[in-house]
C-alpha cells in the first residue's frame, strides 16, 4: 500500500518513464490520469473541472465543503464573498504582523540552547505561520509560538494529512463505516474533532470581540479581515452564513494557509542553506533595506528582487502542493486521445516543475531561471505553484508577501548551513515536506 513516504517518490520515478502522462490506480478500483506537461495541464485547467475526487471526498470530512473542495454555484458565491479579504489595502498592514511574528521566532532561535542544535524548520515555520494567520485573518492571538509544548493543532494537521494521503490506496478504507472502526479511522476522526474545536474557539473569540466593540461603540476597521467577511457575509436572500459554513472556510484557510506557507519557507531555507552563494546575495539585498531600520515595510517588498527569485525557484524544485486533483465534467481531448467525462485527473505540479522537456537541468537550484528575460518564452502553464485558472489560490499574494518578509528577516539575522545526513527524501501528505538533512544557524554580529 502506498504511504505518505512512498507516494510522491513513486509518481516521480514513473514520470521519468513516461514523458507527459500516465495512469495510476487507487486501490485497483479508481484510475487517475496523471499529467505533468504544460500542454496537457493547460487543457485540463481550461476545461475548469470541479474538485471532485476520491482524495477530496476524504479531505471533505475534515474541512467540509469550503473554498478548497466546494464546486458549482456555492463555490462561486463563496469565492466572491471572500475575495475582498485579500484586497491590496487589506494585505498592506499585515506586513507589520509578519515582522512581529518573525521577531518571536528569532527570539526562540537565538536562545543559547537552540543555537548549536539542528532546527525543525518545518515545525517552527508552522507555528510562525499559524501565529500570522490567526492574527491577520482572524484578528485573534493565541501566542502559539511561545508555548513550550508541541501545539496540538499542528500535530493534528500532520496526522490528518498523512492519513488522508494513505486512505485512497486501501480499498477497504473507502467505506466510511469500515474506516471508522479501524485504528487509522479512529485516529483520523479524533484529530478532526480536535481541529474543529480549535477553529470553533477562533470563531467564538472573534465573535465576542466584535460584539464587545459594537456594544461599547468602538469604531469598526476600515477593511474587514477574512473572518470578519465570513461573519458579516449574507446570501442574496439576506440570510447569513451558518456557523458550520463559517467553520468550513476557517478550517480550509487555516490548513491551506499555514501548512503550505511553512512548507515553502522551510524548503527555501533548505535551498539557501545548501547553496550559500544565493544566501549571500539575499543578505546583501536585505542589508541595504535594513541599514537604518529594524522592520521590512510594505514599500520594501518590490525591492526584495533576489529574495523573490530564490523563493520562486525553491517552490519550483520543491512544489508545496505536489498534486492537484480534478474530475472531468465533459470529454476532453489530449494528444488526439479522449478523456471521458467522469475521469479523475491528477495535475502533478511536482513533476511538471521538474519536466526536462520544459526546464533545462531541472534538478539544479537556479534562481536566475525567474529573471524576466528568462521567463518570456516559457509556457504559461510550466510553473503553477498556486495552481492556475479560476480556481487558483485566493491567498497567493498573502503567502508570497509573508515569504519575502520571512526569508529576508531570517537571512538578515542568521547564517544558515545544512548537514546532509542522508539522501534528501520527500513526503507528501497533501503538502510537501523534506527529510534527510539538518539545518543549523549562526547569529550574525550586526
C-alpha positions, 0 to 999 in steps of 0.5 A: 500500500502506498504511504505518505513516504512512498507516494510522491517518490513513486509518481516521480520515478514513473514520470521519468518513464513516461514523458507527459502522462500516465495512469495510476490506480487507487486501490485497483478500483479508481484510475487517475490520469496523471499529467505533468506537461504544460500542454496537457495541464493547460487543457485540463485547467481550461476545461475548469473541472470541479474538485471532485475526487476520491482524495477530496471526498476524504479531505471533505470530512475534515474541512467540509465543503469550503473554498478548497473542495466546494464546486458549482454555484456555492463555490462561486458565491463563496469565492466572491464573498471572500475575495475582498479579504485579500484586497491590496489595502487589506494585505498592506498592514499585515506586513507589520504582523509578519515582522512581529511574528518573525521577531518571536521566532528569532527570539526562540532561535537565538536562545543559547540552547537552540543555537548549536542544535539542528532546527525543525524548520518545518515545525517552527515555520508552522507555528510562525505561520499559524501565529500570522494567520490567526492574527491577520485573518482572524484578528485573534492571538493565541501566542502559539509560538511561545508555548513550550509544548508541541501545539496540538493543532499542528500535530493534528494537521500532520496526522490528518494529512498523512492519513488522508494521503494513505486512505485512497490506496486501501480499498477497504478504507473507502467505506466510511463505516469500515474506516471508522472502526479501524485504528487509522479511522479512529485516529483520523476522526479524533484529530478532526474533532480536535481541529474543529474545536480549535477553529470553533474557539477562533470563531467564538473569540472573534465573535465576542470581540466584535460584539464587545466593540459594537456594544461599547461603540468602538469604531469598526476597521476600515477593511474587514479581515477574512473572518470578519467577511465570513461573519458579516457575509449574507446570501442574496436572500439576506440570510447569513452564513451558518456557523458550520459554513463559517467553520468550513472556510476557517478550517480550509484557510487555516490548513491551506494557509499555514501548512503550505506557507511553512512548507515553502519557507522551510524548503527555501531555507533548505535551498539557501542553506545548501547553496550559500552563494544565493544566501549571500546575495539575499543578505546583501539585498536585505542589508541595504533595506535594513541599514537604518531600520529594524522592520521590512515595510510594505514599500520594501517588498518590490525591492526584495528582487533576489529574495523573490527569485530564490523563493520562486525557484525553491517552490519550483524544485520543491512544489508545496502542493505536489498534486492537484486533483480534478474530475472531468465534467465533459470529454476532453481531448489530449494528444488526439486521445479522449478523456471521458467525462467522469475521469479523475485527473491528477495535475502533478505540479511536482513533476511538471516543475521538474519536466526536462522537456520544459526546464533545462537541468531541472534538478539544479537550484537556479534562481536566475531561471525567474529573471524576466528575460528568462521567463518570456518564452516559457509556457504559461502553464510550466510553473503553477505553484498556486495552481492556475485558472479560476480556481487558483489560490485566493491567498497567493499574494498573502503567502508570497508577501509573508515569504519575502518578509520571512526569508529576508528577516531570517537571512538578515539575522542568521547564517544558515548551513545544512548537514546532509545526513542522508539522501534528501527524501520527500513526503507528501501528505497533501503538502510537501515536506523534506527529510534527510538533512539538518539545518543549523544557524549562526547569529550574525554580529550586526 
